[in-house]
Amino acid sequence: EAAVMGMACRFPGGGKTPIDFWITLCAKIDCIVEVPFDRWDVDKWWDPSAPQVRGKMYVREGGFVQDADLFDAAFFEISPAEAHHMDPHQRLMLEVAFEALYDAGFPDKASLVRTQTGVFTGMCSNDFAHLDPDFKRGPHGGTGMSYSIVSNRVSFALGLRGPSMSIDTACSSSSVATHMGRLSLDRGNCETAVVGGVHMLLSPVNFVNTCAAQMLSVDARSKTFDESANGYVRGEGCGAVVLQHTTETRRARYGTLKGSAVNQDGRTATLTAPNGPSQQAVITAALHDAGLGPLDVSFMECHGTGTALGDPIEFTALKQVFGPGRTQPLTLGAVKSTIGHLEGAAGVAGMIKAILAIQYGQAPPNLHLESLNPMLDLEGFPVVFPTFPVRIAEAQAGRGLVADVSSFGFGGTNTHLVVAQAKAPAAATATRASPKKVAFVFPGPGGLEADMLAEVFQSKPKFAETLHRCAQLLDPILPKPLLSVLLPRTFGGSDPAIERIRQPQYAEPALFAVEYALAMTLQDAGLVPSVVMGHGSGELVAACIAGVLPLDDALKVAAERGRLMQQQPQGGVMIAVGAPEDQVREALAGQSTVSIAAVNGGA
């Protein structure tokens, strides 16, 4: 088995780290948004009548990563001219691969030079080739748009001497890359393997193609296992996982990759039609490779694209393998319902989610599941479709949690991965803890609006319970009840109540209550901080979470702070300026109505 030593990612919804990704999943955040204007003008390409209207797309949305245009070329010693001609797939994979290696314990680039580290990258997008050809011409054009260079550039930039390859099997690319990396590790071809994948949505061309094939959901949502499932929504992202063998001094940090398998559908009804028996076969082969049986598995991260044909076929294959003799329910996950189908990077997204799920012992919710597809035969197959975070029970007591991940390419190449919970050291306590330190950062006021947390209040019992507790302590000392200010539509506030939350006497204690309730909800979900910090009134929440201030005292301080601020003259404005103090002072010279109130900067 291979130990998972490091992970890094960029996923839709602001998932710039695995912890960000986990919070997004647990919070039921729908990461699908309208196509950003900096990609292309969606209005020019969208037509609801497509594909009847040739050359148009009938969807306007997808899953997009933030800051995809940013790249620290100097850090990797790449000239601006070469960086300008590099496919964004190369840039993103390079950054994320290094972050994963750093997470695995390599402190800097120098520590990686001449190491037997292999790079195995999945990628299936040719979007960069569809951009302006004049943009790509020049001495760096060939390498800048080559698939092979996605992995080779990581090896070159970091001085890695192990195997280096880019793999395209469509939607299973990154899982096949993971399988190949594990085999290379087992055969001694490398001592460390960076596995993963990258997929970017840079052009409307493949949106048009998939719409023409009617693969995409018309409402741009992957409704996995729902009776309204009508196709998938496209997404982009990048993930990297670092694998090494365990030794007496090196233990798995996140978990272990215990087994993997790859096969092919062969001849089917059509080139892209899924094959249930082949799916069963690849799952069985991976379990055999891991030395485990179907009843050892507690969590299954499905391929789950949300198609009318694919979902029932996959579910039937799962039932055939995991159903016989099962009494402990199998929890079925579908990350595509949250971030979309990342195509070439879909497998690594599912793998990172599965590793986090067994690490925290909890399955995040699937989105858009309102009514189960009647084509799913549940009889004799105990399963859980989580619509809110649920605990994952060990299938075999004392043996730890095991999760499987399926990924099926639309050309018929199927993969299955088996990951297991990291074994705790003999001296460890029974408490499951994150191998990485988690920090909670609490901001000051400025972004709170009335009713903005209504959905969280209704869907998260721990959040509602904690907010009620804060309200009981605050209401005797506030002019108006806290919940009527925070949630006026739910708790009978009038229209003027919507503006009360902007008043310091309410904003300060309300912000404290919300941040405290969110922190308690995250901890209840298994995300416990090792470090807390805050800015402004957020410092009070940090002190309370750290146990420095009791809750009732902290709320009194927040309320008194708000009362004193309320007494100050009204009508002033404060803005934040990202510039050096001397530059701001120079700009304000001669002004009598504007002054510097505070200077925030590094210590």
C-alpha positions in Angstrom: 0.0 0.0 0.0 1.1 3.6 -0.6 0.9 6.2 2.1 -0.8 9.5 1.3 1.8 12.0 2.6 0.6 15.3 1.0 -2.3 16.9 -0.8 -3.1 20.2 -2.5 -5.9 21.4 -4.7 -7.7 24.2 -6.5 -11.4 23.5 -6.9 -14.5 25.6 -7.6 -16.0 27.5 -4.7 -12.8 28.9 -3.5 -11.2 25.5 -2.6 -7.6 26.5 -2.6 -6.6 23.9 0.0 -8.0 20.5 1.1 -9.4 22.2 4.2 -11.2 24.8 2.1 -12.6 22.1 0.0 -13.8 20.1 3.0 -15.6 23.2 4.5 -17.2 23.8 1.1 -18.5 20.2 0.9 -19.8 20.1 4.5 -21.5 23.5 4.2 -23.5 22.4 1.2 -22.2 25.2 -1.0 -23.3 25.0 -4.6 -20.1 26.0 -6.5 -21.7 26.4 -9.9 -21.7 30.0 -11.3 -22.2 31.8 -14.6 -19.2 31.6 -17.0 -16.9 34.5 -15.9 -16.5 37.2 -18.4 -12.7 36.9 -18.4 -13.1 33.5 -20.0 -15.5 34.4 -22.8 -18.7 36.4 -23.4 -21.3 33.7 -22.6 -24.1 35.8 -24.2 -22.4 35.4 -27.6 -22.4 31.6 -27.3 -25.6 30.9 -25.4 -28.9 29.9 -27.0 -31.5 27.9 -25.1 -32.5 26.3 -28.4 -29.1 24.6 -28.9 -28.2 22.1 -30.2 -30.9 22.8 -32.8 -29.0 26.1 -33.3 -25.7 25.0 -34.6 -22.5 26.3 -32.8 -24.3 27.4 -29.6 -24.4 26.1 -26.0 -27.6 25.8 -24.0 -25.9 26.2 -20.6 -24.5 29.4 -19.1 -22.8 28.0 -16.0 -20.1 25.8 -14.7 -17.6 25.2 -11.9 -14.7 27.7 -12.0 -11.6 28.1 -9.9 -10.7 31.5 -8.6 -7.6 33.5 -9.7 -6.8 31.0 -12.5 -5.0 33.8 -14.4 -2.4 34.3 -11.6 1.0 32.6 -11.7 4.3 33.1 -9.8 6.6 32.6 -12.8 9.6 34.0 -10.9 9.3 31.4 -8.1 9.8 28.6 -10.7 12.4 30.6 -12.6 10.3 30.9 -15.7 10.7 34.0 -17.9 7.7 36.3 -18.5 7.8 35.5 -22.2 7.6 31.8 -21.6 5.0 32.1 -19.0 2.8 34.1 -21.4 2.8 31.2 -23.8 2.2 28.4 -21.2 -1.1 26.6 -21.2 -2.8 27.5 -17.9 -3.0 23.7 -17.3 0.8 23.7 -17.0 0.9 26.7 -14.7 -1.8 25.4 -12.3 -0.4 21.8 -12.2 3.1 23.2 -11.4 1.9 25.2 -8.5 -0.4 22.6 -7.0 2.2 19.8 -7.4 4.8 21.9 -5.5 2.2 22.7 -2.8 1.5 19.0 -2.4 5.2 18.1 -2.1 5.6 20.9 0.5 2.7 19.5 2.4 4.4 16.1 2.3 7.5 17.5 4.1 9.7 18.8 1.4 10.6 22.3 2.8 11.7 24.0 -0.5 12.7 23.4 -4.1 16.3 22.6 -3.2 15.1 19.6 -1.2 13.5 18.1 -4.3 16.4 18.4 -6.8 17.7 15.0 -8.1 15.2 13.0 -6.0 13.6 9.9 -7.5 10.2 11.6 -7.6 7.8 10.7 -10.3 5.0 12.9 -11.8 1.8 11.3 -13.1 -0.7 13.8 -14.4 -4.2 13.3 -15.9 -5.4 15.8 -18.4 -7.9 15.6 -21.3 -8.6 19.3 -22.3 -7.5 20.8 -25.5 -9.1 24.2 -24.8 -5.8 26.1 -25.0 -5.5 25.0 -28.6 -8.8 26.7 -29.4 -7.5 30.2 -28.4 -6.1 32.7 -30.8 -3.4 30.9 -32.8 -1.3 34.2 -33.0 -1.2 34.2 -29.2 0.6 30.8 -29.2 3.1 31.4 -32.0 6.8 31.7 -31.0 9.7 29.8 -29.6 7.6 28.7 -26.6 4.5 27.9 -28.5 5.2 24.1 -28.9 6.1 23.4 -25.3 3.5 25.8 -24.1 0.5 23.8 -25.5 1.8 20.2 -25.2 0.1 17.7 -23.0 3.3 16.0 -22.2 4.8 19.2 -20.8 2.1 19.4 -18.1 3.9 16.7 -16.2 7.4 17.2 -17.7 7.5 20.8 -16.6 6.9 19.9 -13.0 9.8 17.5 -13.2 12.0 20.0 -15.0 11.2 23.0 -12.7 11.7 21.0 -9.5 14.6 18.8 -10.7 12.8 15.5 -10.3 14.4 12.4 -11.7 11.5 9.8 -11.5 9.1 8.9 -14.3 7.1 11.8 -15.7 4.0 11.3 -17.9 0.7 12.9 -18.8 -2.2 10.5 -19.3 -5.5 11.1 -21.2 -8.3 8.6 -20.7 -11.0 11.4 -20.6 -12.9 11.5 -17.3 -10.8 8.8 -15.6 -7.4 10.4 -16.5 -6.4 11.5 -13.0 -7.4 8.1 -11.5 -5.4 6.2 -14.1 -2.5 8.6 -13.3 -2.9 7.6 -9.7 -2.9 3.9 -10.5 0.3 4.3 -12.7 2.0 6.3 -10.0 1.3 3.6 -7.4 2.6 0.9 -9.7 5.8 2.9 -10.3 6.2 3.3 -6.6 5.7 -0.4 -6.0 8.2 -1.4 -8.7 10.9 0.9 -7.4 10.8 3.3 -10.3 10.5 6.2 -7.9 10.6 6.8 -4.2 7.9 9.5 -4.2 5.0 9.8 -6.7 3.1 13.0 -7.3 -0.3 11.9 -8.8 -3.3 14.0 -9.9 -4.8 15.9 -12.6 -5.8 19.3 -14.0 -8.7 20.5 -16.1 -9.4 24.1 -17.2 -12.4 25.5 -19.0 -10.7 28.1 -21.3 -12.9 28.0 -24.4 -16.6 27.6 -25.3 -15.8 25.1 -28.0 -16.1 22.0 -25.8 -19.2 23.4 -24.2 -20.7 23.6 -27.7 -19.6 20.0 -28.5 -21.0 18.5 -25.3 -24.2 20.4 -25.7 -24.5 19.1 -29.3 -24.1 15.6 -27.9 -26.8 16.6 -25.2 -24.4 15.4 -22.4 -24.9 18.5 -20.3 -27.7 19.2 -17.8 -30.0 22.0 -19.2 -30.1 23.5 -15.7 -26.4 23.1 -15.2 -26.5 20.9 -12.2 -25.4 17.3 -11.7 -28.3 15.8 -9.8 -26.7 12.5 -9.1 -29.2 9.6 -8.4 -32.2 12.0 -8.5 -35.2 11.2 -10.8 -34.7 14.6 -12.5 -31.0 13.8 -13.4 -30.6 15.1 -17.0 -26.8 15.3 -17.6 -23.8 16.8 -15.9 -22.4 20.3 -15.4 -18.8 21.0 -16.4 -16.2 22.1 -13.9 -12.5 22.8 -13.7 -9.8 22.3 -11.1 -6.6 20.7 -10.1 -5.5 18.2 -7.5 -2.3 16.6 -6.5 -1.6 13.8 -4.0 1.9 12.7 -2.9 2.5 8.9 -2.4 5.3 7.2 -0.6 5.9 3.9 1.0 5.6 3.8 4.8 8.6 2.9 6.9 9.3 2.5 10.7 9.9 6.3 10.8 7.5 7.4 8.1 3.8 7.0 8.8 0.9 7.8 6.5 -0.4 11.4 7.2 -3.8 11.3 5.6 -4.4 7.7 4.7 -3.2 4.9 2.4 -3.9 3.9 -1.1 -4.4 0.2 -0.6 -5.4 -0.9 -4.0 -6.3 0.2 -7.6 -7.4 -1.3 -10.9 -8.0 -0.2 -14.5 -10.0 -1.9 -17.3 -11.9 -1.2 -20.4 -15.5 -1.5 -21.5 -14.6 -2.9 -24.9 -17.4 -3.2 -27.4 -20.6 -1.6 -26.1 -23.8 -0.2 -27.6 -22.0 3.1 -28.4 -18.5 4.4 -27.9 -19.5 6.5 -24.9 -22.2 4.2 -23.3 -21.2 2.9 -19.8 -20.8 -0.9 -19.2 -22.1 -2.2 -15.9 -20.3 -5.6 -16.0 -17.0 -3.8 -16.7 -17.6 -1.5 -13.7 -18.3 -4.5 -11.5 -15.1 -6.1 -12.7 -12.8 -3.1 -12.0 -14.3 -2.7 -8.5 -13.7 -6.3 -7.7 -10.2 -6.2 -9.1 -9.3 -3.2 -7.0 -10.6 -4.7 -3.8 -8.7 -7.9 -4.6 -5.6 -5.8 -5.1 -6.1 -4.2 -1.7 -6.7 -7.5 0.0 -10.1 -6.4 1.1 -13.7 -7.6 0.6 -16.8 -5.5 -0.4 -18.1 -5.6 3.2 -14.9 -3.8 4.4 -15.9 -0.6 2.6 -18.0 2.0 4.4 -17.9 5.0 2.0 -18.2 4.9 -1.8 -17.4 8.1 -3.8 -19.3 7.4 -7.0 -18.5 8.5 -10.5 -22.0 9.9 -10.3 -22.4 12.3 -13.3 -26.1 12.6 -12.9 -27.2 11.2 -16.2 -30.4 9.2 -16.9 -28.4 6.3 -18.3 -25.3 6.3 -16.2 -26.7 6.6 -12.7 -28.8 3.4 -12.8 -26.0 1.4 -14.5 -23.5 2.5 -11.9 -25.9 1.9 -9.0 -26.6 -1.6 -10.2 -22.9 -2.4 -10.5 -22.4 -1.2 -7.0 -25.3 -3.3 -5.7 -23.9 -6.4 -7.4 -20.5 -6.0 -5.8 -21.3 -4.4 -2.4 -24.8 -5.7 -1.8 -24.6 -9.4 -1.0 -24.4 -10.0 2.8 -24.3 -6.3 3.7 -26.0 -5.2 6.9 -24.0 -2.0 7.5 -25.2 0.7 5.1 -22.8 1.9 2.4 -22.7 5.7 2.2 -22.7 6.9 -1.4 -21.0 10.2 -2.2 -21.2 12.4 -5.4 -18.8 15.3 -5.4 -19.9 16.3 -8.9 -23.1 17.5 -7.4 -21.1 20.2 -5.6 -18.3 21.3 -7.9 -19.4 19.9 -11.2 -17.6 17.2 -13.4 -13.9 18.1 -13.5 -13.4 15.6 -16.4 -9.7 15.1 -16.5 -9.3 16.0 -12.8 -12.6 14.4 -11.6 -10.9 11.3 -10.2 -8.4 13.2 -8.0 -11.2 15.4 -6.7 -13.1 12.3 -5.7 -10.0 10.8 -4.1 -9.2 13.9 -2.0 -12.8 14.0 -0.9 -12.8 10.3 0.1 -9.5 10.7 2.0 -11.0 13.6 3.9 -14.2 11.8 4.6 -12.5 8.8 6.3 -10.0 11.1 8.0 -12.9 13.0 9.7 -15.2 10.0 9.8 -18.0 11.9 8.1 -19.6 12.0 4.7 -20.4 15.4 3.3 -23.9 15.9 1.8 -24.7 15.4 -1.9 -26.6 18.3 -3.4 -29.7 18.4 -5.6 -31.1 15.1 -4.4 -34.8 15.7 -3.9 -36.4 12.4 -5.1 -34.5 9.2 -5.8 -34.4 7.9 -9.3 -37.1 5.1 -9.5 -34.7 3.1 -11.7 -32.5 2.5 -8.6 -33.3 -0.9 -7.1 -32.7 -0.5 -3.4 -34.1 -3.9 -2.3 -31.4 -5.9 -0.5 -28.8 -3.1 -0.7 -28.7 -0.9 2.5 -27.3 2.5 1.4 -27.2 6.1 2.6 -27.5 9.1 0.2 -26.3 11.9 2.5 -28.2 15.1 2.2 -26.5 16.5 5.3 -23.2 15.6 7.0 -23.5 12.1 8.4 -21.1 10.0 10.4 -19.4 7.0 8.7 -19.4 3.8 10.7 -16.6 1.3 10.5 -17.7 -1.7 8.4 -15.5 -3.9 10.5 -15.1 -2.8 14.1 -11.5 -1.8 15.0 -10.2 -2.0 11.4 -10.6 1.6 10.5 -12.6 3.2 7.7 -12.2 2.2 4.1 -13.5 4.3 1.1 -13.6 3.5 -2.6 -13.5 5.9 -5.5 -14.8 5.1 -9.0 -14.0 7.0 -12.2 -15.1 6.1 -15.7 -13.9 7.6 -18.9 -16.4 8.3 -21.6 -14.2 6.2 -24.0 -14.6 3.2 -21.8 -11.5 3.3 -19.5 -12.6 2.5 -16.0 -10.7 2.9 -12.7 -11.3 2.1 -9.1 -9.3 3.2 -6.1 -9.4 1.9 -2.5 -8.2 4.2 0.2 -8.0 3.5 4.0 -7.8 5.5 7.1 -4.3 6.2 8.4 -3.4 3.9 11.3 -2.9 5.8 14.5 0.4 5.2 16.4 0.2 2.7 19.3 0.4 5.5 21.8 -2.3 7.6 20.2 -5.6 8.2 22.0 -9.0 7.2 20.6 -9.6 10.7 19.4 -9.5 11.1 15.6 -7.5 14.3 14.8 -6.4 16.0 11.6 -2.7 15.4 10.8 -2.5 19.0 9.8 -3.1 21.9 12.1 -6.3 23.9 11.4 -6.6 27.6 12.1 -9.8 29.5 12.5 -9.6 33.2 11.6 -12.4 35.5 12.7 -12.8 38.8 10.8 -14.2 42.2 12.1 -17.5 43.7 11.0 -18.4 44.7 7.5 -20.1 41.9 5.6 -23.1 40.9 7.7 -26.6 41.4 6.2 -30.0 40.7 7.5 -31.4 37.2 6.6 -28.1 36.2 4.9 -27.8 33.2 7.2 -31.4 32.0 7.0 -30.6 28.9 5.0 -27.8 28.0 7.4 -30.1 28.5 10.4 -32.7 26.2 8.9 -30.4 23.5 7.7 -27.7 23.3 10.4 -29.1 22.3 13.8 -25.9 23.1 15.7 -25.8 26.6 14.2 -29.4 27.3 15.2 -28.9 25.9 18.7 -25.8 28.0 19.3 -27.4 31.1 17.9 -30.4 30.6 20.2 -28.1 30.3 23.1 -26.3 33.6 22.3 -29.7 35.3 21.9 -30.8 34.2 25.3 -27.7 35.8 26.8 -27.8 39.0 24.7 -31.5 39.8 24.6 -31.7 41.2 28.2 -29.0 43.8 27.3 -30.0 44.7 23.7 -32.7 47.2 22.7 -34.2 44.6 20.3 -34.0 40.8 20.3 -30.9 39.4 18.5 -32.8 37.0 16.2 -35.2 39.7 15.1 -32.2 41.7 13.9 -30.3 38.8 12.3 -33.3 37.0 10.8 -36.1 39.5 10.6 -38.2 37.6 8.1 -38.1 34.5 10.3 -38.6 36.2 13.6 -41.1 38.8 12.8 -39.0 41.8 12.2 -40.4 44.7 10.2 -38.8 46.4 7.2 -36.9 48.9 9.3 -35.4 45.9 11.2 -33.4 45.0 8.1 -31.3 48.1 8.5 -30.8 47.7 12.3 -28.0 45.2 11.6 -25.9 48.0 10.2 -26.0 49.9 13.5 -23.0 49.2 15.7 -25.1 48.4 18.8 -26.5 45.4 16.9 -23.7 44.7 14.4 -21.0 44.0 17.0 -22.9 41.4 19.1 -24.6 39.9 16.0 -21.2 39.3 14.3 -19.9 37.7 17.5 -22.9 35.4 17.7 -22.7 34.4 14.0 -18.9 33.7 14.1 -19.2 31.8 17.3 -22.1 29.7 16.0 -20.2 29.0 12.7 -17.1 27.9 14.7 -19.2 25.6 16.9 -20.9 24.1 13.8 -17.5 23.4 12.2 -16.2 21.8 15.3 -19.3 19.7 15.6 -18.6 18.5 12.0 -15.1 17.3 13.1 -13.0 20.3 12.1 -11.3 21.3 15.3 -8.8 24.2 15.3 -5.3 24.0 16.7 -4.9 27.8 16.4 -7.4 30.7 16.5 -6.9 34.4 15.6 -9.1 37.4 15.0 -9.1 41.0 13.8 -11.1 43.7 15.5 -14.2 42.3 17.2 -13.2 38.9 15.8 -10.5 38.8 18.5 -13.3 38.3 21.0 -14.6 35.3 19.2 -11.1 33.8 19.0 -10.5 34.4 22.7 -13.8 32.7 23.5 -13.1 29.7 21.3 -9.7 29.4 22.8 -11.2 29.3 26.3 -9.7 32.6 27.4 -13.2 34.3 27.8 -16.4 32.6 28.9 -19.2 33.0 26.4 -21.4 35.2 28.6 -18.5 37.6 29.3 -17.5 37.7 25.7 -21.0 38.6 24.6 -21.2 41.3 27.2 -18.0 42.8 25.9 -19.2 42.7 22.3 -22.5 44.3 23.2 -20.8 47.1 25.2 -18.3 47.7 22.4 -21.3 48.1 20.1 -23.1 50.4 22.5 -20.1 52.7 22.8 -19.5 52.8 19.1 -23.2 53.7 18.6 -22.7 56.8 20.7 -20.1 58.2 18.3 -21.1 60.9 15.7 -23.0 59.5 12.8 -22.3 60.0 9.1 -18.6 59.1 8.9 -17.1 56.7 6.4 -14.1 54.4 6.7 -12.3 52.8 3.8 -9.3 50.4 3.6 -6.5 51.5 1.3 -3.9 49.0 0.2 -0.9 51.4 0.1 2.1 52.4 2.3 1.3 54.9 5.1 3.7 57.5 3.8 2.1 57.4 0.4 -1.4 57.8 1.9 -0.3 60.7 4.1 1.2 62.5 1.1 -2.1 62.0 -0.8 -4.1 63.5 2.1 -1.9 66.5 2.5 -4.0 69.6 3.0 -7.2 67.6 3.7 -9.2 68.6 6.8 -12.0 66.1 6.7 -10.0 62.9 6.1 -7.5 61.3 8.5 -5.7 58.0 9.0 -7.5 56.1 11.7 -5.3 52.9 11.8 -2.4 51.3 10.1 -2.7 47.6 9.6 0.4 45.7 8.5 2.7 42.8 9.1 4.4 42.5 12.5 
